[in-house]
Amino acid sequence: MQDNRKTGIGGKVLLALTMFFFYLPILYIIVFSFNGSRSLTHLEGFSLRWYEKMFADSNMMEAVVYTIVIAVLATVISTIAGTLAAIGMSRSKKILRNLVDQVNNLPILNPEIVTAIGLLMFFSALGVKKGFVTLLLAHIMFCIPYVILSVMPKLRSLDPNLADAAMDLGATPFQALTKVIVPQIQPGIISGALVAFTMSFDDFIISYFVTGNGVQNISILVYTMSKRVNPSINALSTLVIVLITVALTVVNVIPVIREKQGKSGAALGKRGIAVCMAVVVAITGVGIAMLRKGGGASPQDAIAKYGSDTLKLYIPGEYMSEELIPNFEKEYGVKVIVELFDSNEMMYTKLQAGDSYDVVVPSDYMIQRMLADDALQELDKDLIPNLDNLTPEVKNLPYDPDNTYSVPYFWGSVGIIYNHNNVDPAEVEEQGFDILRNPKYKGHIYMYDSERDAFMVALKALGYSMNTSDADEIQAAYEWLLDMNNTMNPTYVTDEVIDGMANGNKDIAIVYSGDATYVQSENEDMSYWMPKEGTNLWYDAMVVPKNAQNPLLAQEFINYTLTYEAALGNSEYVGYSSPNEEVMLELSGEEGMYGAYEAYIPRSGYEKDEVFQDNPVLKKKIAELWIKVKASKG
């Protein structure tokens, strides 16, 4: 008996620890949604600033609306279709039932990325314009199997003669279905609907590939914030948690009240459901109003001048000021549809599938690949007079020497940021990237979790070109990274490096220069260094794809981003170097916002610095070796 009690106590402790493990991240998000600072790991007092920012962010609010509307519609439609399909299967012959059951299981067992690419190609082949309808159809498609899976067990437990008995007693087939069958399988239907809603609300992979025209859900919004995570996401997550908690409470409490209070409880339940539906309708109404809002003061003038009043922009997340798009819309009387991507490769995949955008902002090596594919339009420089505002450092770049096809948007470098109180600056300057293998700093290093950047560091540390195709040099870089893993115990991160170094969690990190600028602005103990052996100079630029529908408006937008006001707002907000010479010099001057931070202006004219090239041989080889590098760290 005593052993059983001990086991019971142990089980309770294990359960408590498990629940703590599950709910601690949620509690963490809620607490930091009220953080007074931008930090994601360091509390600095209570504030509602991120809730204010969330409600003021039209993109974020639109994502919430689309998520709820799509999830509700997909749940209702898939629940009805799935329930009817399950009932039909239960009345079919065994061979047909088993066949349909196997087909139904395919979308569940199939990897989501395969389904996503398949739907992307399917819609592209049909020439369907991707947006709200394609997103809704995709969600209905992958929700139906879960409904069928939930309803079928309930149907199997029913007497197969139940419907026939009801009709023998005078019920019509429809009455037999709605009055007899459906009430008996109601728990399965509700279960299926809840699973469908959860799957739709949470989906990212399929949604990302089948949507377009600015239609995005919360998952896409969060995932594509690749440059720098916006703390208002914590506020958005908290809001979602509250809504889900309220919904689950209503779903679970109403049946209990109805059972205890009879008719009055039933009336209360109906009122509760009515209130929930009213909230959904209200959110939908607000959403429709938001989605129909005007883009500019005079769209007729824009149509007369450019042939369209709508511009489609495809850009990395968190990569422009909050005023850039509203100011452009207001000044030119247009509507800008903004879509975000988290990597050049994902962007390239969507363009290859036939998606059309007017302005895209890829990186240097990807522009080279797109030029090789003949996927870009030549720019009419007469329409972009603000090209004269470009600083000389971003002209005559190797991938597009005369800016024939591209106009720089941001530029920067990859370097070392370090705590000069804990790391000797002389050692950093002498050792360069080899500081990452100095045993004195074991366990105090952030390494950027990117195969391209990691191999760049290793190749440069060894004195090789980061664009090499030499197998021996690539192998040497691989061994350099293995040695670093085995001796230094580095922590591999991506955007977490920003917050980690700002809070002084490590002493040394590989970072992009714009992120280093932000870290230095938050922590005066940090310094930035570009190694003598050279590093990566990178350029992100605006291009107009061959299939752009509004090239005139696209070039007007490009010209606008090069104006002093637009470029200043962008660079102040993001922290990367502006291509506008006046803005760059002002921000880096003694009185400028970034004047005290050496990371803001990258080194230029240094012969050992390089720009990444589209090198298929190197890309394939390092992709294979990178798996081994990460495995050795694991």
Order of alpha helices (4+ residues) and beta strands (2+ residues): alpha-alpha-alpha-alpha-alpha-alpha-alpha-alpha-alpha-alpha-alpha-alpha-beta-alpha-beta-alpha-beta-alpha-beta-alpha-beta-alpha-alpha-beta-alpha-beta-alpha-beta-beta-alpha-alpha-alpha-alpha
